[in-house]
Every structure is written in C-alpha cells, then in structure tokens.
Amino acid sequence: MADKTLHGVADRATNSDAFEYTARAGFITSGVLHLLVAYIVLRIAFGSGGNADQSGALATLARQTGGTLILWVAAIGLVALGLWRVAEAIIGSKPGEGSGPHSDDTPAWKRAKSIGLAIVNFAIAASAVRFATGSGQQSSQQNTGLSAQLMQSGWGKALLIAVGLGLVGVGGYHVYKGVTKKFFKDLRVSGGTWVTAVGVSGYAAKGLVLAGAGLLVIIATLQADPSKAAGLDAAVKALGQAPFGKVLLILAAIGIAAFGVYNFVRGRYGRM
C-alpha cells in the first residue's frame, strides 16, 4: 500500500510542468558550477590559487554581486533535480515521459543510481545554502580532516579505499559514456556536431578527473597522507604537478567547461 502511495505521489509530481522546469534548472545550475570550476582550473594553470571543486565554484558565486540570491535559486533548482531523481527511483527512468507498468522494468541498479544522484544534488544544494548564509567552507579542507580521522582505524582505511574504488568506477563510466556517445540516450536530440563535441569531451574529461581523484584517495590511504585525499581539488592540483602540467590543466579546464555546456543542453533537451 505504501509503495502504491509513493508511486502515485511521484507520478502526479512528475506530471507537473512547473516541477519539470524547476528540475531542468538544476541542470543549468550544474552547468554554471562546472564552468566556474573550469575557470578556477585555468587560474591554477596560470599560477593563481583557488579550490577546483563545487565548493570553490559556490564560493566564487557568493562573492559576486547578487551572489546570495543566485545561490538560493541554485539550491532550489538542485533540490528539485534531486527530488526528480527520487521520483526516477520510485517510478522508473524518465518519469516525465509517461507512467504505467512498463516503467517498472527499470533495473535495480538504475534506481540505485538515481538515489545516488539525488544525494549528490541534495548535498550540493545544502552547500549552496551554507554559502548563501555565510557559513560555507571549502570541501577540500573538510575532506582532509575527515580523511585524517578515518585513517586512524582499520575500518576507516577500508572505507576510504572503497570510496576511492567507487570514484574510479564512476570516472570510468563517465569516460565510457562519453566515448560511446551513450549520453544521447538522455537527450531528445540524436546528433549535432557541437552537441557531440561537448558531450564526448565533457564526459571524458570529468571521468578522468573523477578517476584521478579516486586513485589519489587510494594512494593517500596506503601512504597515510590525508592531504592527498581532498577530492577533485587535490586531483586537479596533482595533475598540475605532472610533466606538462600546465598543458594538462588547460585541457582539463576545456573538458570540464564542455561538460558544463553539455549540462545546458541537457537542461533544454534532456529526456525527463
């Protein structure tokens, strides 16, 4: 009975144009944040500071004129997108395209993926609210402190290695989705030179950065060095220290920016 009630609530909610448009705004928000991360990566490439992750992007927004309002709008869009992901987990993928028994064929792993994406969206929305209210913190500092605590116990180290392996897996899937052009399954358009370009390069670049972050977490855990387990920011800065690091950072910035543009495309043409 409870399952049917949840299914009915989710079905009615995803039939709302207002809800769908607000959720689409979540993709636009994600696009803006990725463009800001790309900008920060470029600054790092040319010798300036910054945190190359979502918190760094939110902090950049907070410093702009009208930044507080923008952050609240961003949080609303991200929450709506998170709720849409929850609806996907309940009804099945693409709930806005129709409901019914056929939607229940969505495999369990896709429903779990929707829950995972919902958690990510809610977490970024919560960060946006904290920055809007003046209590935001750079996530790299928080990650380093948490990693240091976890490294003090065996189960904590196991958890960090599992997180690292998870990031490598997610990163690998992003690369696969980009190279094979599987992202077109999420869109109402089936081609186009520039859509293909931003989709392939964007997914591949973000996938490589995520996989790099995962490898750093594993290495940091094995070496008991929490400073290397600071997420995307640590991965980007480690990339800059590699041979031809400046060139690699510029390429990473272009790829992350491409993923941001792809999110704009998904906000407009995404299958919901």
Buried (B, 14 or more C-beta within 10 A) or exposed (E): EEEEEBBEEBBEBBEEEEBBEBBBBBBBBBBBBBBBBBBBBBBBBEEEEBBBBBBBBBBBBBEEEEBBEBBBBBBBBBBBBBBBBBBBBBBBBBBBEEBEEEBEEBEEEEBEBBBBBBEBBBBBBBBBBBBBEEEBEBBBEEBBEBBBEBBEEEEBBEEBBEBBBBBBEBBBBBBEBBEEBEBBEBBEEEEBEEBBEBBBBBBBBBBBBBBBBBBBBBBBBEEEBBEBBBBBBBBBBBBBEEEEBBEBBBBBBBBBBBBBBBBBBBBEBBBB
